Amino acid sequence: MKKILFIIFIGFTLLVSFTLFGFYLWIDHDIKGNIQIAEEKYYEHGEDALIIFLQDENNFFYDRIHVAIWSLGHIQSEKVLPILYKYYHNDPEGRTCYGKHDVELCQYEIHKAIVAIEKRRLLSHARLR
């Protein structure tokens, strides 16, 4: 009985590990795609291209949120912190922008990016900067 429980435990541990690793690779792939979008548009590299993408008011708010802010948070870009603070209105739950992501930047996403950058998570994608 102990042997069966041990095998189940090992199998479950491997399943969870591979699932988490798969999510990590998926996020990594999405970040690389977002960086490529910004680089092709602005002819800058990585982090700098994403920052320019965020600041360009000709881009749709949705794209600025999901291409730039999301990616910059995951790569833990310290360069973008002053810019994020400029856009942030102390609304960590995003109540003021709920349903308005086509006309303003999402406060919740900005808050998550700031926290990710300041807390320095272990499994970051900082190498993609």
Buried (B, 14 or more C-beta within 10 A) or exposed (E): EEEEEEEEEEEEEEEEEEEEEEEEEEBBEBBBEBBEBBBEBBEBEBBBBBBBBBBBEEBEBEBBBBBBBBBBBBBBBEEBBEBBEEBBEEBEEBEEBEEEBEEBBBBBBBBBBBEBBEEEEEEBBBEBB
